[in-house]
Each structure stands twice: as structure tokens, then as C-alpha cells.
Amino acid sequence: MRYALIVAVVLGVALGIAAVVLGGADDSPGLQLIGVVLVIGAVVFGIRNLRRGS
């Protein structure tokens, strides 16, 4: 289960970084904000679940 959690967090962070980069190339502040929120959410989700012992 821990492996799936790590994979989900890494994919969420990678998708968020891609959104920030693509939003910067297209000059889209909304896409950049979605990317930042996705990265922060994935990291918080991962930390909370690792601390709980899931």
C-alpha cells in the first residue's frame, strides 16, 4: 500500500509541475495556480497518510 501512495504522490507532483510549466509558456495564471495547488495537495496528502501509518 505504501508503494501505491508514493506513486500517487510522485504522479501528482509531476502533473502539477507540468501544469506550472505549461501555464508559464502559455501565460496562463489559472493553470499555474492549479498546478501549485496540485503539488501542495499531493505533498500534504502523502505526508498525512505516511504519518497515519496507512
Contacts in CASP RR format, 6 or more apart in sequence:
PFRMAT RR
TARGET T0000
AUTHOR 0000-0000-0000
METHOD contacts of the structure
MODEL  1
MRYALIVAVVLGVALGIAAVVLGGADDSPGLQLIGVVLVIGAVVFGIRNL
RRGS
1 54 0 8 1.000
2 50 0 8 1.000
2 54 0 8 1.000
5 46 0 8 1.000
5 49 0 8 1.000
5 50 0 8 1.000
5 54 0 8 1.000
8 42 0 8 1.000
8 45 0 8 1.000
8 46 0 8 1.000
9 42 0 8 1.000
9 43 0 8 1.000
9 45 0 8 1.000
9 46 0 8 1.000
12 38 0 8 1.000
12 39 0 8 1.000
12 42 0 8 1.000
13 38 0 8 1.000
13 39 0 8 1.000
13 42 0 8 1.000
13 43 0 8 1.000
15 35 0 8 1.000
15 38 0 8 1.000
16 34 0 8 1.000
16 35 0 8 1.000
16 36 0 8 1.000
16 38 0 8 1.000
16 39 0 8 1.000
16 42 0 8 1.000
17 35 0 8 1.000
17 39 0 8 1.000
19 31 0 8 1.000
19 32 0 8 1.000
19 34 0 8 1.000
19 35 0 8 1.000
19 38 0 8 1.000
20 31 0 8 1.000
20 32 0 8 1.000
20 35 0 8 1.000
20 36 0 8 1.000
20 39 0 8 1.000
22 28 0 8 1.000
22 31 0 8 1.000
23 29 0 8 1.000
23 30 0 8 1.000
23 31 0 8 1.000
23 32 0 8 1.000
24 31 0 8 1.000
24 32 0 8 1.000
END
